[in-house]
Amino acid sequence: MSGPVVLSVASEVFPLVKTGGLADVAGALPPALAAEGVPARTLLPGYPAVLAALGDAQPVRPLPDLPAGPARLLAARAAGLDLFVLDAPHLYDRPGNPYVGADGKDWPDNALRFAALAAAAADIGRGGVPGFVPDIVHAHDWQAGLAPAYLHYGGAPRPRTVMTVHNIAFQGQFPAALLNDLGLPPHAWSVDGVEYYGAIGYLKAGLALADRITTVSPRYAMEIRTPEFGMGLDGLLRSRAGVLTGILNGIDTGYWNPSTDPHLAATFDAKRVGGRAKNKAALQARLGLAPEPDALLFGVVSRLTWQKGMDVLLDAVPDLVGHGGQLALVGSGEAPLEAGFQAAVAAYPGRVGALIGFDEAVAHLVQGGADALLVPSRFEPCGLTQLCALRYGALPVVARVGGLADTVIDANEMALVANAGNGLQFSPVTPEALALTLERAADLWRDRPTWRLLQRHAMAAEVGWRRPAAQYAALFRELAASPAH
């Protein structure tokens, strides 16, 4: 059965441009929807890396009236995706990160850059491109948050809209004086519209005005309705709870596949895990760790930030080493945390290794060679790194929050009896709680038959897009069949 036609709107899409998990989802969901009979095209900005990957791009529509000036819309196919690309050099032809300049500060015109993306989405949504009339406009995070607003204030007929929150901490708030420049009507400035604490809230607008809201795990859908996790938007989300759904992310199991991964020193699968030992040795050598096959090697692939609980991990390093463990870390972020882990490398030679920065090959080697993967996040909407760890047999050790709690089954006594555990959870997110869980992990490591059993459970977990895509497809079908209002 053919499903509704979807326009996905995102500021980054893997493998064309990526700063975080949003790109992974935006890149993997459309092909997964196609398998469910739901065709989707993706709109993204024309950054230099995107334009370079397009090949035969066809201009399909001039857009003379966008915020911040005229642009044009290109259609192309790249990286297995059907794309619309907003070609606006004055907005996107800039080096490096899509959101910040070389000075580490946000581009000063980000409000207009991403309003233009949302306005282009609204134009396509209303049939601006001949032969492509979407039933659903699916906006991802604050950068696309104004798309539901432009469609709402543009009147009927319009497509239905879905707003997906990947991380509610990033909201896109800009000065109220921009309202006219953004092409929004005066009555949009209201508590039920785009106004948010005296500013224009891009994510808030999408959450208030979209027909449906999704977020990236069921537990996070509950958490963001509380003051602790809602980042000021919990009241709005409580009022819209009836249209809020948590759908767990998946990972691309073709790309993340230990039996074919070219970044590994040795490939392996759930039945033949011998290759993990070679990957462990290669990881130890790469990060300057002692070549000890029997040491419990903890891996980390993460942004080094407060949200990710990296300060908590840093405080727990002495306990980790005290249990005979090793730490292999790949990531970058806040300067004090980078310096702290570099100091830990110096303080514990052969026990702690760190690659400050990012290297895709080493990140894969961590998944394929570490015995356990640490994810001590204070909040985590879904998390993808623990899904990769399950796939590769690195037992996740995670904080009991968000998608981490939804995907990792704690190997407590009853779970072991029920033959169900696949990792370890801890709470609260403190150095003391993490240290106790590292002790639990060390005890389990000494019981190798049980560890191997948990590893088999981990590698058998369903972490792909089949189930999430079916849930999105069902939501889109239901929404397309209901009248817009």
N, C-alpha and C positions, 0 to 999 in steps of 0.2 A: 504494500500500500504506500503510495507516494504521500509524503508528509508536507507540512507547511514549509515555505521557503524562508530561510533565515539570513539576515544580514548581521554578522558579528562585527563589533566595533571595538578595537583595542589599540593601545598605544605601543605595544610591542608584541611580536609574534616569533616564536622559535621556529626555524633556525635563522631567520632573517635578522632579528634584533632582539636582544634579551638583556634585562638587568635582574630579573627574578622569576618567581614561579608563575606570575601572570602570563609571561610569554609562553611557557610550557603548555599551559592550559589552552591559551588562544590558538596555539599551533596544533594541538592534538585533538581538540574537541570537534572541529568541523569534519575531518575524515571519519571520526567515530560516529558522528551523526549521519553521515552518508551511508554507513553500514546499517543504520536504522531506517533508511528511506527518507531522511530529512536533508535536503540539499542546503548547503550554506556557503556564502561567500564572505570574505573578511575584508573590512576596510581598515587601513592603517596609514600612518603618515609616511610621506616620501623622504625618509632619511637617506643619506648617501648610500649606506649599506643596502638598503631596500632597493633603491633604484638600480644599483649595480647588479643586483641579482635577478632583475626582471627579464632581461633579454628582449623579446618582442612584445613590448607594451603598446597598447592601442589607446589613444585618446578617445574617450567616450562622451565627455561632457565638459563644457566650460562652466566654471562657477565664479561669476564676476562679483557676486554680492556677499561673499563670506566675511565674517569678522576679520579684520586685519588685512583685507585686500583680496584681489582676485587670485584664483587658482584654477587648476584643471584636474579632472579625474581621469586616471588611467585604469585600464583593465589588463590583467595579465594572469599568467599561471606560473607559480614558482614554488619550489620545495613541496610539491604535491598539493598546493593550495590554490583555489580560485580566489583572486584578489581584486579589490579596488584599492588604488593607491592615490592619496591626495598629494598631488605634485604642486608644492608651494615652496620654492627655494627660499623665499624671504622668511619662512617660518621654520623650515626643517633642514636646510643645507648647512649643517653645523657639525663639527667633529665631535667624537667622543660620545659621552652619555646623552641619552635623549632628553633628559630633564635638567641637567646641571652643566654649567660651563667649567672651564679649566680651573677656575678659582674655587670650585666646590660649592658654589652658590646656585640656587635655582635661576634658570634663564628668566630675566625680568618680564618677558612677554609670554610666559607660560599660560596665563589666562586666555590670551587670544589664540595661541597655538592650538590649544586643545578645545577651545570653543569652535574653532574652524573645523576641527575633526568632527565634532558633534553636529555642527550645522550641515556638513556634507552628508553625514549619516541620515539626517532628517530629510534632506533633498532626495537622496536615493530611496528612502522609505516612502516618500510620496510619489514614487514612479518617475523620478528624474532621469533614470537611465532606461532607454527603450529596451524592452524585452526582459527586464529584471524588476519585478515588483514584489518586494518581500512581504510576507505575512507577519513576520516578527523582526523587530530590531533588538538585538541582544547587546547591551552596553556593558563593558567590563571596566570596573573601578572608576575613580573620579575623573580620569582623563576623558572618558566617554559619558560622564554623568549628565551633561546638558542635553544629550540626544533625546531622552524622554521629555525633557522640558520643551525643547523646540517643537517636538511633535505634539505635545499637549497643548501648547499655546497657539499652535498653527491651525487648530480646529479640525473637524472631521471632513472627509474620511481620512483615516490614518492607519498605519499598521499597529499591531499590539507591541508593547514594549516590556522588556525584561532587564532588570538591573542586577548585575552580579557583583557582590562585594568580595574581593580577594583579601583585603586587609583594611579594616575600618579605621586603623590609625592614620592612614593617608587619605585626606578628605578634600583637598583642593579648595582652599578658601581665598577669596580675592576681594578687593575693595568694592563697596557698593556703588561707587561712582562709575563703574564700568558697565552698569546695566544697559544703558543706551547703546554703548559701543558693541555690546554682545548681541544686539538686535532682539532683546527681550522686551516685551511690553511692560508699561509701568505697573500693571496689576500683578505681574510675576513677583514683584517685591512684596511678599507677605509670608507669614509664618507657615502657610500651607503651600508656598511656592519655593522660590530659590533663596529667600532670606534665611540667614543662619547666624545668630548672635551679631547682627549688625554688618555682616559680610555676605557675599554671594557664595553659597556652598555648592560646589559642583556635585559632590557625592550626595549631599543632603537633597539636592534637587532631584537626582535620579531616584533616591529612596522614597521621596514624597510623591513623585509623579508617575513612576513606572507602574504598569499594570500588575506585574509580579516582581518579587525580589527573590534572588537566590544568594546563598553563600556556600562556602566550599567544604562544609562538613555539618552534620546534624548537630553536634555539640556546640559548634561555634554559632549556629543559628539560635541556640538558647542563650549562650554566653553574651552575645551582643545586645540582648534585651535587658542586661543588668548594668547598673552603674559601674561595676568593676571593669567590665570589658567593652562597654558600649561607646566609650570615648565621646560622650555627650550626645550621642544619637540614640541612646537606649529608649528614651520616651517615644520618639517617633517610631522606632521599630516595634515597641510594644503595641502602639496604636495600629500598626499594619501587620500584626502577627498573623492574621488570617491569609495574607498573600506572601508570606515568607517561608521559604523552603531551604533546608540544608541538603545539598547534594555533594557527596564526597568526591574529591578529585581522583583521577587516576594518573598513571604515568604511561608513557609510550613504551610498551613492553617489547617492541621491535628494536628500539634504540637502547633501552636498558635491558639487555639480555646477556647474562653471563656466559651462555654457550656460544655466542658469536661476537662478543665485545672486542673490537680491535685494540682498545686501550689497555687490556689486561696482559700481564706477563704469561698467563695461561688461562684458557677458557675452562669452564666446568658447568655442571648442572646439578640438580638436586640428588641424582643417583650417583654421580661421580664428582665428589667435592675435593678430590685430591689437588686440583689446580689452585685451590685457595691457599695451600701452603706455599706454593711458588709466588703467588701474588703477595702474600704476607712478607716473604723474604725480600721481594722487590720493593715493597713499600718501606720496609725497615731500612733498606739500603738507600732509597731515594731521600728519606728524611733524616738520615744520620742516626737511626736507632740501633741499639745493640742487636745482632742477629740471633735472637733467642726464639726458637720455634714455640716454646712452651709458655712464653710470657703472654698474658692476656692483653691483647692490643686493642685499645679503644680508638676509634676514628671520629673525626669531626669534619664535616663539610658545611660551612655556615658563614653568613655575615657575622662579623664580630661586633655585636651590638648588645645593648641592655635588653631589648626585646627577646633576643635569642638566648638570654641567660648566660652569656659568655663570662661575665664577671663572677657568677656563681661557680662555673666550671673552674675558672682560674683559682678561686679560693680553695677548691677541692683537689687541686693537683697534688698537694702533698699526700693526701689520703690515697689517691689513685696510685701514686708511685709506691706508697707504703704497703699496698696490697700486692706489690710485685708487678703492677701493670705498666704499660707503655701508652703514650698518647701520640697520635699522628693527626695533626690539624692542618686543614687547608681553608683559608678564608682571609678576608680583609674587612676593615670597617673603622671603628672608632680608634683614634690614635692611642689613647691610654691602654686599650685592650690589646692592640697590636704590640705595643711596647711590653705589656705584661707577659704575653706569651713568648716573646723573644727573650725576656728575662728568665722565664721558666725553662726554656731550652738551655740557657747558660747554666742555670742552677742544677738541672738534672740531665747532664750529658748522657746520651744513650737511652734515656727513658722518655724524654719529651722531644718531639720534632715538629717543626711548624714551617709551612710554606705560606708566607704572608703575601697574599695576592690570590689569583685564581688560575688554575691550570686544569683544563677539562680532563686530560689524560690521568693526572694524579687524582682528581676527584673520583674517577671510575676505579682507580687502583685502591683507593680507600674503601670503596664499597666491596670490592672483590677480595681484599686482603685483610681488612680489620676483622677482628673477632666480634666486636660489638660497636655500635654507632651511638654516640651521645647526642641527644637533642633536648637540652634543659630549658626550653623556651618558657618565658613568663606568660606569653599567649601565642597561639599558633593556629591561624584559621584552618588550615589543613595540614600543611607540611608535605613536601614531596621527598625529601631526603630519607625519611624513615620508610617510605614505600619502596624506594630503591634498595635500601638496606634489607628489607624483607625479601625482595626479589633475589638478592645476592647472598643471602644467608649470613649477614652481619646483624646479630641480634640487637634491635633497637632498645636503648635505655632512654626513656622519654619522660618529660613532665606530664602530669595528668591534666592536660588542657586541650581544648579544641579538637582538631583532627588527629592529634597524637593519641588522645584517649580513645578515639573512634577506631583507630587502625591497629593499635598494639594491644595485645592481650597479655596482661601481667602474669608472669609465671609464679603465681602464689601457690600455696599448698593445694587448694581446691582445683585450680586450673591444671596443676600437674596430675592430680588424681583423675580429672576429666579428660586428660590428654589434649589440652587446648592452648597452652601458653605459647607465645612466640616472641617474647621480649620482657622488659621490665618497665614499670611505671613508678614514679615517685611524686609526692606532694607533701608539703608545700615546696615552692621553688626556692630553696635555701641551700647553702653549702652543707649544712648538717644533714638535711634529708638526702641530698645527692651522695654525700659520703657514705651514708648507711646503705644506699642502693648500690654503690660501687662495691661495698663489702658483700652484699647479696650476690652480685655478679661474680665476684671472685670465688665465693663458695660454690656457685653453680659450675663455674669453669673447672673446678677441681673434680667435679662429677661429670666426666666426659660423656658417658652414655646419655645422661639427661640433657647436657648441652647439645649433643648431636640430635636428640629428639626435638628440642626446641628449634633447632636450625631447620630441620625438615618441615616443621609446622610453618616457620617463617617463609620458606621457599615455596610452600604450597598455597600461600595466601593469594587471594584474587586482588591484584593491585592495578589492573589495566582499566581501560575505558569502557568495556562492554556494559557493565551495570550502570555506571554514571550516565553514559550516553543514552541508554534506554530510559532512564529517569528524565533526562532533559527532553528527549523526544516526546515522551508522554506529556510533560508539562507544556511543550510547544503546541502539541496537537490540541490539548484541552483549551489552551488560551486562544488559538486561532479559531476555534469553533465557537467562542463566546463573543458577544458584541462589544465593540469599543465604547467607552463612555468618558 
